[in-house]
Amino acid sequence: MTSIACVTLEVTDLPAAERFYTTAFELGGQVRLRASQAPTTGFRGFTLSLVVSQPADVDALVDAAVAAGAATLKPAAKSLWGYGGVVQAPDGTIWQIASSSKKNTGPATRRFDELVLLLGVEDVRAAKQFYVEHGLTVGKSFGGKYVEFATGSAPVKLALYKRRGLAKVAGVSPDGTGSHRITIGGDAGAFTDPDGFAWAPASQTATL
């Protein structure tokens, strides 16, 4: 089964990004950083999601991110599916922080249960087929709107969403050009998908 070990964020100011991520989130090796001056504007076509167990944990992570310099795109709030908010790190990466629970069951922590990479793609069905051909197994699929891959106990989960839909969830315009500023580190080899997202062996990516 193809799996993702990490994602590498390409940032303009490497020391500043290191300070942000070591202060805001306790990510470990799932997220790595690499300096890059690749041109990019607007929405980069992806978000990273931290899935937590309760609303208090959402608030703790959102507050920590904002205190470290993140901008609030969507304040944490209840919704039909649970509780969550969206912030944008100083390097431009958009983070969704969410819980399926609407009630707290214990003291707030900054632990998260899952790290999910959501790729915004133009054609969900075509992107799904591409990834199946590269060894990923579909876990959930909702027509041409959303696909979630079964990645087992891998450090990073992967899902596909329509680009415009993902931008709406994130609270930003779907317009954007240039580099995605991300490299996906896994065991599927080196390739670029139909929407321009680059994969590389995890051993070849930079470390936070």
Solvent accessible surface area in square Angstrom, and as a share of the most:
residue,aa,sasa,rsa
1,M,144,0.64
2,T,14,0.08
3,S,32,0.21
4,I,1,0.00
5,A,38,0.30
6,C,0,0.00
7,V,0,0.00
8,T,0,0.00
9,L,1,0.01
10,E,26,0.11
11,V,0,0.00
12,T,78,0.45
13,D,77,0.40
14,L,55,0.27
15,P,77,0.48
16,A,33,0.26
17,A,6,0.05
18,E,64,0.29
19,R,151,0.55
20,F,6,0.03
21,Y,1,0.00
22,T,94,0.54
23,T,79,0.46
24,A,0,0.00
25,F,2,0.01
26,E,115,0.52
27,L,7,0.03
28,G,57,0.54
29,G,45,0.43
30,Q,37,0.17
31,V,0,0.00
32,R,49,0.18
33,L,4,0.02
34,R,77,0.28
35,A,59,0.46
36,S,21,0.13
37,Q,135,0.60
38,A,33,0.26
39,P,112,0.71
40,T,30,0.17
41,T,84,0.49
42,G,61,0.59
43,F,10,0.04
44,R,38,0.14
45,G,0,0.00
46,F,4,0.02
47,T,0,0.00
48,L,0,0.00
49,S,10,0.06
50,L,0,0.00
51,V,47,0.27
52,V,5,0.03
53,S,69,0.44
54,Q,7,0.03
55,P,11,0.07
56,A,18,0.14
57,D,4,0.02
58,V,0,0.00
59,D,53,0.27
60,A,25,0.19
61,L,1,0.00
62,V,13,0.07
63,D,92,0.47
64,A,17,0.13
65,A,0,0.00
66,V,64,0.37
67,A,91,0.71
68,A,30,0.23
69,G,47,0.45
70,A,9,0.07
71,A,55,0.42
72,T,66,0.39
73,L,46,0.23
74,K,79,0.33
75,P,101,0.64
76,A,28,0.21
77,A,53,0.41
78,K,139,0.59
79,S,39,0.25
80,L,179,0.89
81,W,149,0.52
82,G,0,0.00
83,Y,31,0.12
84,G,12,0.11
85,G,5,0.05
86,V,8,0.05
87,V,1,0.00
88,Q,55,0.24
89,A,3,0.03
90,P,81,0.51
91,D,24,0.13
92,G,16,0.15
93,T,2,0.01
94,I,8,0.04
95,W,0,0.00
96,Q,25,0.11
97,I,0,0.00
98,A,21,0.16
99,S,1,0.01
100,S,96,0.62
101,S,35,0.23
102,K,89,0.38
103,K,157,0.66
104,N,88,0.45
105,T,127,0.74
106,G,35,0.34
107,P,119,0.75
108,A,59,0.46
109,T,36,0.21
110,R,79,0.29
111,R,172,0.63
112,F,39,0.16
113,D,98,0.51
114,E,72,0.32
115,L,2,0.01
116,V,20,0.11
117,L,0,0.00
118,L,19,0.10
119,L,0,0.00
120,G,3,0.03
121,V,1,0.00
122,E,114,0.51
123,D,76,0.39
124,V,2,0.01
125,R,149,0.55
126,A,51,0.39
127,A,1,0.01
128,K,51,0.22
129,Q,95,0.42
130,F,40,0.17
131,Y,0,0.00
132,V,62,0.36
133,E,119,0.53
134,H,61,0.27
135,G,38,0.37
136,L,6,0.03
137,T,67,0.39
138,V,50,0.29
139,G,45,0.44
140,K,111,0.47
141,S,47,0.30
142,F,123,0.51
143,G,38,0.36
144,G,20,0.19
145,K,145,0.61
146,Y,49,0.19
147,V,0,0.00
148,E,57,0.25
149,F,6,0.03
150,A,38,0.30
151,T,6,0.03
152,G,50,0.49
153,S,118,0.76
154,A,14,0.11
155,P,67,0.42
156,V,0,0.00
157,K,42,0.18
158,L,0,0.00
159,A,0,0.00
160,L,0,0.00
161,Y,58,0.22
162,K,79,0.33
163,R,38,0.14
164,R,167,0.61
165,G,23,0.23
166,L,0,0.00
167,A,0,0.00
168,K,160,0.68
169,V,50,0.29
170,A,0,0.00
171,G,40,0.38
172,V,41,0.24
173,S,64,0.41
174,P,29,0.18
175,D,100,0.52
176,G,29,0.28
177,T,95,0.55
178,G,59,0.57
179,S,34,0.22
180,H,32,0.14
181,R,18,0.07
182,I,8,0.04
183,T,10,0.06
184,I,0,0.00
185,G,0,0.00
186,G,7,0.07
187,D,95,0.49
188,A,31,0.24
189,G,31,0.30
190,A,79,0.61
191,F,34,0.14
192,T,80,0.46
193,D,6,0.03
194,P,87,0.55
195,D,35,0.18
196,G,37,0.36
197,F,0,0.00
198,A,36,0.28
199,W,6,0.02
200,A,19,0.14
201,P,37,0.23
202,A,21,0.17
203,S,106,0.68
204,Q,128,0.57
205,T,12,0.07
206,A,33,0.26
207,T,100,0.58
208,L,61,0.31
